[in-house]
Amino acid sequence: MAFPVFENEGARVHAPVDYNQIKELAESVRKYGVNANFTTIQVERLANYAMTPTDWETTVKAVLPNMGQYMEWKALFYDAAQAQAKANVTTENKNQRQWTFEMLTGQGPHALNQTNYIWGVYAQISAAAIKAWKALTKRDESGGHLTKIVQGPQEPFSDFVARMTEAASRIFGDAEQAMPLIEQLVFEQATQECRAAIAPRKSKGLQDWLKICRELGGPLTNAGLAAAILQTQRRRNTSACFNCGKTGHLKKDCRAPKRIREVELCRRCGKGPANTNLCGT
């Protein structure tokens, strides 16, 4: 298998495609989708290396979520390579006329040896591969990823907005252009407390929402936490006082007159206190 090609002391050498780059690209595809701006930038970074056709096919196959998308990419890659090969035939550069479709796609006589190309060929291969990636069918993945971002019950509103904006920037490139969608998702996926504060001023925009919600959320001001504390206090005060029988306080704090315990009389003689077994009558 061929890997990115390097020149070392006049000889061609190979090195594996960097594992971390493949891992980051696969993670970006999973989180943000194939068509996300952040994902596309990572694909374009691979063009900095002399990637052979086999390198591109192996890498793309590893990062795309299913074989169907890989087959679509490969077909688009071949189309782009075919168009480039036709353009090479008509160029004034005699050497470039030899850069055929088989060379650009690693087929025929180039199936086993893809490391001795003229450097310009690798640039054309990468251009075709990236063009194919950008042409992949949009599957409306972005909305699905953003709808998974929900404000935590104790998360400050500003932190929630930052997470949403960062994710949108990675998907759309320019968060400002996607601001209507961001604002809608922020409102829908904020806590009930923040939504209640935003609702009367929904048309004011995100900057206004940040101001009115800056004291909401978080462990000290969260309404859910206050409710939990109140509920705990109520559970704590359900025991009845042993003096008056009412709930809400203990016997030692009871303000009612102390109840005098009734003396149990002997059932035999009617006097007491006495145990029937010990009665002398």
Secondary structure by P-SEA (a helix, b strand, c coil): cccbbbbcccbbbbbcccaaaaaaaaaaaaccccccaaaaaaaaaaccccccaaaaaaaaaaccccaaaaaaaaaaaaaaaaaaaaaaaaccccccccccccccccccccccccccccaaaaaaaaaaaaaaaaacccccaaaaaaaaccccccccaaaaaaaaaaaaaaaccccccaaaaaaaaaaaaccaaaaaaacccccccaaaaaaaacccccccccaaaaaaaaaaaaaaacbbbcccccccccccccccccccccccccccccccccccccccc
